[in-house]
Amino acid sequence: MGESIGKLRNSLYPLPEGKYLIGLSGGADSVAMLYLLLPEIRSGRIRAEAVHVNHGIRGEEADGDEAFARKLCAGEGVSFFSVKAELGGKTDEASARAARFTLLRDRMRETRSDGLILAHNADDQAETFLMRLMRGSGPDGLGCMRAVDETAGIRIYRPMLRLRRTEIRDALRCDGIGWREDSTNGDIRYFRNRIRQTLLPVMEDMCPGSTERICSAAGLITRDNELLNEQAEMLYRQSVKGKLLSADTLKTAPDALRGRVLRLWWKQNSGERKEHSLSERKTADLKALLDSEKGKVNLPGGFIAVRGRQFIHLTGGSFSVPSPAKVLGPETRFGEYLLRETPSEGTPGDGKTVQEVPAGFTDGCEIRTRRPGDRIRPFGNSGSRKLQDYLTDRKIDEPFRDRIPLLCRGSEVLLVCGVGAGGIPEWNKDRAVRLTWLGDMPWIE
């Protein structure tokens, strides 16, 4: 390692001992990073493999980058691996970046590496901050890149985030170390390049040191954002259960936390598909739903948020309904629910989760969810009613109604899990058995 490159080592963020992949494009930053890490690689503190992704977009130039990176590693005794990316005819930066990350992630899993080391520098950080600022990002986006981060289960290290692009290149030149220059870096049709070539130089001219201060601002935002996210995660655990969000718990929380919890809720239930990301407008619509008594919000991917009495329900997508289950013994399972028959305990029960009935009453019955034409004779009433009207009168949120287990004989509903009883004979403790519903029943008041 040359003397000038060696002087940069004091500015690196430290790396824990372990096994790593090093992203090596052949550009100045990644070349400098490889040389900066050589002492730790040779001492054995870091076990590393350099990985080069050839996107093939620039033809012979891209092949030259790969050949350069391979020769560099061979000369320094560093393990090297290269892979070609398949972009399906796309040539945009976002597609190339997504393909590159996928290939690096796959290689990490194959090699069982502890982390991926990338050569982002302070100028990259400032450019990312300005790009996201102009696109309207909130604190999550403006925090930008971190020295240690985790994405899709992959730990990423960026030890060079404190180094400027100019000092990296100056050190390489002083030590006589070459690198490959991507010809597209000067193409101002790309948003990042326009910021790099035009905006940042103007900002530096107006206010020298702007780049460092932008990076400092990103760090401050990251620090504050991490604290808010920790608080949001605590509130999330208190207010969310699967696709149910407790409106009463969340509606009184500070606005900054409400938005975070709503985005967490969406992220956990939408599959994290990028094309279905939750926009600021949709987040605002969900906040308004919290403060309403009823309403719906259409969300990406065919999902709908529905305001109930206590909850906001995330509906849509796919969910499985268990097949009808015949009641044949002391325990009948229906999905995550259980109807248990035990000896009488001398009280009739509340009709919602516990009901005592005559022995043999459940013969010929089944447990299922509602169907068109279902009717119930509410306990204590002489006539029958449509099940739909019965559930409406009891203020059961619409999204619950297709999931509530029912004890039925034909189209007559005898017990509605967690809600009430239908046509049950008058209780007689001398010939009764006890029926108990077991399972999570969030529709119970």
C-alpha positions in Angstrom: 0.0 0.0 0.0 1.3 3.4 -1.0 2.1 6.2 1.5 -0.7 8.5 0.3 -3.3 5.8 0.4 -2.1 4.7 3.8 -2.7 8.2 5.3 -6.4 7.8 4.5 -6.8 4.8 6.8 -7.3 6.9 9.9 -10.5 8.3 8.3 -12.1 4.8 7.8 -14.9 3.5 9.8 -13.6 0.4 11.6 -14.7 -3.1 10.4 -15.2 -6.0 12.8 -13.2 -9.2 12.2 -15.0 -11.5 9.8 -15.5 -12.8 6.3 -16.6 -10.2 3.7 -17.3 -9.5 0.1 -15.8 -6.4 -1.4 -17.7 -4.7 -4.2 -15.0 -4.0 -6.8 -16.1 -2.0 -9.9 -12.6 -1.0 -10.9 -13.4 2.7 -10.4 -11.2 4.9 -8.2 -13.3 4.5 -5.0 -13.4 0.7 -5.0 -9.7 0.4 -6.0 -8.7 2.7 -3.2 -10.9 0.7 -0.8 -9.2 -2.6 -1.8 -5.8 -1.1 -1.1 -6.9 0.4 2.2 -8.1 -3.1 3.3 -5.0 -5.0 2.1 -3.2 -4.8 5.5 -6.2 -6.4 7.3 -6.7 -9.0 4.5 -3.0 -10.0 4.7 -3.0 -10.2 8.4 -6.1 -12.5 8.3 -8.2 -10.3 10.4 -10.5 -9.9 7.4 -11.1 -12.7 5.0 -12.3 -11.2 1.8 -13.4 -11.9 -1.8 -13.6 -9.1 -4.3 -16.7 -9.3 -6.5 -17.2 -7.6 -9.8 -20.6 -7.3 -11.5 -20.4 -6.8 -15.3 -23.7 -5.2 -16.5 -22.6 -5.4 -20.1 -24.2 -2.0 -20.8 -21.0 -0.4 -22.0 -19.8 -3.3 -24.2 -16.0 -3.5 -24.5 -15.6 -0.9 -21.9 -17.4 -3.0 -19.3 -15.4 -6.0 -20.3 -12.2 -3.9 -19.8 -13.4 -3.0 -16.3 -13.8 -6.7 -15.5 -10.3 -7.5 -16.9 -8.8 -4.7 -14.9 -10.4 -5.8 -11.6 -9.3 -9.4 -12.2 -5.7 -8.4 -12.9 -5.6 -6.1 -9.9 -6.7 -8.9 -7.5 -4.4 -11.4 -9.0 -1.5 -9.0 -8.5 -2.4 -8.4 -4.9 -3.3 -12.0 -4.1 -7.0 -11.3 -3.3 -9.7 -13.8 -4.2 -11.8 -12.6 -7.1 -15.2 -13.5 -8.4 -17.0 -11.9 -11.4 -20.6 -12.3 -12.6 -22.6 -10.9 -15.6 -25.9 -9.2 -14.9 -28.9 -9.9 -17.0 -30.9 -6.7 -17.4 -33.4 -7.9 -20.0 -32.5 -5.1 -22.4 -32.8 -2.3 -19.8 -30.0 0.2 -19.5 -31.1 2.6 -16.8 -29.2 3.1 -13.6 -31.9 1.8 -11.3 -32.2 -1.5 -13.1 -28.4 -1.9 -13.0 -28.3 -1.1 -9.3 -31.1 -3.6 -8.5 -29.5 -6.4 -10.5 -26.1 -5.7 -8.9 -27.5 -5.9 -5.4 -29.3 -9.1 -6.2 -26.2 -10.8 -7.5 -24.1 -9.5 -4.6 -26.7 -10.8 -2.1 -26.7 -14.2 -3.8 -23.0 -14.4 -3.6 -23.0 -13.4 0.0 -25.3 -16.3 0.8 -23.2 -18.7 -1.3 -20.0 -17.8 0.5 -21.7 -17.4 4.0 -20.1 -14.0 4.3 -20.6 -11.7 7.3 -21.0 -8.5 5.3 -20.7 -6.7 2.1 -18.2 -3.8 1.9 -19.1 -0.9 -0.5 -16.9 2.1 -1.5 -19.4 4.9 -1.1 -17.8 8.2 -0.1 -18.8 11.6 1.3 -19.6 13.0 -2.1 -21.9 10.0 -2.8 -23.7 10.8 0.5 -24.2 14.5 -0.4 -25.5 13.6 -3.9 -27.9 11.1 -2.4 -29.1 13.6 0.1 -29.8 16.2 -2.6 -31.5 13.7 -4.9 -33.8 12.6 -2.1 -34.5 16.1 -0.9 -35.6 17.2 -4.4 -37.8 14.1 -4.6 -39.6 15.0 -1.4 -38.1 12.3 0.9 -38.9 12.5 4.7 -36.4 11.7 7.5 -36.1 8.0 6.6 -34.8 9.0 3.1 -32.8 12.0 4.1 -30.8 10.0 6.6 -29.2 8.5 3.5 -26.4 5.9 3.8 -24.9 4.6 7.0 -21.5 3.3 7.8 -23.2 0.1 8.9 -26.6 -0.8 7.6 -28.8 -3.8 6.8 -30.9 -4.3 3.7 -33.0 -7.4 2.9 -31.1 -9.3 5.6 -27.7 -8.3 4.2 -25.3 -6.3 6.5 -23.6 -3.6 4.5 -20.4 -1.7 5.5 -19.3 1.6 4.1 -16.0 2.4 5.7 -15.2 5.3 3.3 -18.1 7.6 4.1 -15.9 10.2 5.7 -13.6 10.5 2.7 -14.0 13.0 -0.2 -13.8 11.9 -3.8 -11.0 14.3 -4.5 -8.7 13.1 -1.7 -9.2 9.5 -2.8 -8.2 10.3 -6.4 -5.3 12.5 -5.3 -4.0 9.7 -3.1 -4.2 7.2 -5.9 -2.3 9.5 -8.3 0.4 10.2 -5.8 1.0 6.5 -5.3 0.8 5.7 -9.0 -2.2 3.5 -8.8 -4.6 3.5 -11.8 -8.3 2.9 -12.0 -11.0 2.6 -14.6 -13.3 5.6 -15.3 -16.9 5.0 -16.3 -17.6 7.0 -19.4 -21.2 7.5 -18.3 -20.1 9.5 -15.2 -20.0 12.6 -17.3 -23.5 12.1 -18.9 -25.7 14.8 -17.3 -28.8 13.0 -18.6 -28.5 11.0 -15.3 -30.0 12.8 -12.3 -27.0 12.0 -10.0 -24.5 13.2 -12.6 -26.3 16.5 -13.0 -26.1 17.0 -9.3 -22.4 16.0 -9.3 -21.4 18.1 -12.3 -23.6 21.2 -11.8 -25.4 21.6 -8.5 -22.7 20.6 -6.0 -20.0 22.7 -7.6 -22.3 25.8 -7.5 -23.1 25.1 -3.8 -19.4 24.7 -3.0 -18.7 28.0 -4.8 -21.4 29.8 -2.8 -20.6 28.2 0.5 -17.3 26.3 0.7 -17.6 23.1 2.8 -21.2 22.5 1.7 -20.6 18.8 1.0 -19.2 18.1 4.5 -22.1 20.0 6.1 -24.7 18.1 4.0 -23.1 14.8 5.2 -23.2 16.1 8.8 -26.9 17.0 8.4 -27.6 13.5 7.1 -25.9 12.1 10.1 -27.9 14.2 12.5 -31.2 13.3 10.8 -30.2 9.6 11.0 -29.5 9.9 14.7 -32.9 11.5 15.5 -34.7 9.3 13.0 -33.4 6.2 14.8 -34.8 7.3 18.1 -38.2 8.1 16.5 -38.2 4.7 14.8 -37.4 2.9 18.1 -40.4 4.7 19.7 -42.5 3.9 16.7 -41.6 0.2 16.9 -42.7 0.1 20.6 -46.0 1.8 19.6 -46.4 -0.6 16.7 -46.2 -3.6 19.1 -48.9 -2.0 21.3 -51.3 -1.1 18.5 -50.9 -3.7 15.7 -51.8 -7.4 15.4 -51.3 -8.7 11.9 -53.7 -6.8 9.6 -55.5 -5.2 12.5 -54.4 -1.8 13.7 -55.9 -0.4 16.9 -57.3 3.0 16.0 -57.9 4.1 19.6 -54.3 3.3 20.6 -52.7 5.1 17.6 -55.0 8.1 17.1 -53.7 9.9 20.2 -50.0 9.4 19.4 -47.9 12.3 18.1 -48.1 12.8 14.3 -44.5 11.9 13.7 -45.0 8.5 15.3 -48.4 7.8 13.7 -46.9 8.0 10.2 -44.1 5.7 11.1 -46.4 3.1 12.6 -48.7 3.2 9.6 -45.8 2.7 7.2 -44.5 -0.2 9.4 -47.9 -1.8 9.4 -48.1 -1.5 5.6 -44.6 -2.8 5.1 -45.2 -5.9 7.2 -48.4 -6.8 5.3 -47.8 -5.7 1.7 -44.8 -7.8 0.9 -42.5 -4.8 0.7 -42.9 -4.6 -3.1 -41.2 -1.5 -4.3 -43.9 -0.7 -6.8 -46.4 -0.8 -4.0 -44.6 1.6 -1.7 -46.7 3.8 0.6 -46.6 7.4 -0.6 -46.8 10.4 1.6 -50.3 11.1 0.3 -51.6 7.6 1.2 -50.0 7.9 4.6 -51.9 11.1 5.1 -55.1 9.3 3.9 -54.5 6.6 6.6 -53.9 9.3 9.3 -57.3 10.8 8.3 -58.9 7.4 8.6 -57.7 7.1 12.2 -59.6 10.3 13.0 -62.8 9.1 11.3 -65.6 6.9 12.5 -65.8 5.1 9.2 -64.4 5.1 5.7 -62.0 3.3 3.3 -58.6 4.0 1.7 -57.6 2.3 -1.5 -53.9 1.2 -1.3 -51.4 -0.2 -3.8 -51.6 -3.8 -4.8 -55.4 -4.1 -4.4 -55.4 -3.6 -0.7 -58.1 -1.6 1.1 -57.8 -0.1 4.6 -61.3 -0.1 6.3 -62.2 1.8 9.4 -64.1 -0.2 12.0 -65.2 0.7 15.5 -61.9 -0.2 17.2 -59.6 -1.2 14.3 -58.4 -0.2 10.9 -58.5 -3.4 8.8 -56.2 -4.1 5.9 -58.3 -6.1 3.5 -57.6 -7.5 0.1 -54.7 -9.7 -0.9 -55.3 -13.4 -0.2 -56.4 -15.2 2.9 -57.5 -18.8 3.3 -60.8 -19.8 4.9 -60.7 -23.2 6.6 -63.0 -25.9 5.2 -66.1 -26.7 7.2 -65.4 -29.0 10.2 -67.9 -31.6 11.4 -68.4 -31.6 15.2 -67.6 -35.2 16.0 -65.9 -35.3 19.4 -64.9 -33.3 22.5 -62.7 -31.0 20.4 -63.3 -29.6 16.9 -60.6 -27.5 15.3 -61.4 -24.9 12.7 -58.3 -23.1 11.5 -56.8 -21.3 14.5 -59.9 -21.8 16.5 -61.1 -24.6 18.7 -64.6 -25.6 20.0 -64.2 -27.7 23.2 -66.9 -29.7 24.9 -66.5 -30.4 28.6 -68.8 -31.3 31.5 -71.1 -28.6 32.9 -69.7 -26.2 35.4 -73.2 -25.3 36.8 -73.6 -21.9 34.9 -75.1 -21.3 31.5 -72.2 -19.2 30.2 -72.1 -15.8 28.5 -73.2 -17.0 25.1 -70.1 -15.4 23.5 -67.2 -17.6 24.3 -68.9 -20.1 26.6 -72.4 -21.7 26.3 -73.9 -24.7 28.0 -76.2 -26.8 25.9 -78.0 -30.2 26.3 -75.7 -33.3 25.8 -75.9 -34.3 22.1 -77.0 -30.9 21.0 -74.1 -30.6 18.5 -74.8 -33.9 16.7 -75.1 -33.1 13.0 -73.5 -29.7 13.4 -70.5 -28.2 11.7 -68.2 -25.2 12.2 -67.8 -22.9 9.2 -67.9 -19.2 8.1 -71.0 -17.4 6.9 -72.9 -18.2 3.7 -75.7 -16.5 1.8 -79.0 -17.4 3.4 -77.7 -18.0 6.9 -80.2 -17.1 9.6 -80.1 -17.0 13.4 -82.8 -17.1 16.1 -81.2 -14.8 18.7 -81.3 -16.3 22.1 -84.5 -15.3 23.9 -86.3 -14.2 20.7 -89.1 -16.2 19.0 -88.3 -15.3 15.4 -85.2 -15.7 13.2 -83.1 -13.0 11.5 -80.6 -12.7 8.7 -77.2 -13.3 10.1 -76.0 -10.2 8.2 -78.5 -8.0 10.2 -77.6 -9.7 13.4 -73.9 -8.9 13.0 -74.7 -5.4 12.0 -76.8 -4.8 15.1 -74.0 -6.0 17.2 -71.6 -3.6 15.5 -69.2 -6.3 14.2 -66.8 -4.7 11.7 -67.5 -5.8 8.2 -64.0 -7.2 7.6 -64.4 -9.6 10.5 -67.7 -11.1 9.3 -66.3 -13.5 6.7 -63.8 -14.9 9.2 -65.9 -15.5 12.4 -66.4 -19.2 13.1 -70.0 -20.3 13.3 -71.6 -23.4 14.8 -74.3 -24.3 12.4 -77.0 -26.9 11.7 -77.7 -26.5 8.0 -78.3 -22.8 7.3 -79.3 -22.1 11.0 -76.5 -20.5 13.0 -76.5 -21.7 16.6 -73.4 -20.0 18.0 -71.4 -17.1 16.7 -67.8 -17.3 18.1 -67.2 -14.4 20.5 -70.5 -12.7 19.6 -73.6 -14.5 20.8 -75.9 -17.6 20.8 -78.8 -18.5 18.6 -81.6 -21.0 19.2 -80.2 -22.8 22.3 -82.6 -24.8 24.5 -83.3 -23.5 28.0 -80.5 -24.3 30.3 -80.8 -27.3 32.5 -77.8 -28.1 34.7 -78.7 -31.8 35.1 -78.2 -32.6 31.4 -75.9 -29.8 30.2 -72.4 -29.9 28.6 -70.1 -26.8 28.3 -69.0 -25.5 24.9 -66.0 -23.1 24.9 -64.5 -21.2 22.0 -60.8 -20.9 22.1 -58.7 -18.6 19.9 -58.0 -15.0 19.2 -61.3 -13.0 18.9 -60.5 -9.4 18.2 -64.1 -8.6 17.4 -65.1 -9.0 21.1 -65.7 -5.7 22.7 
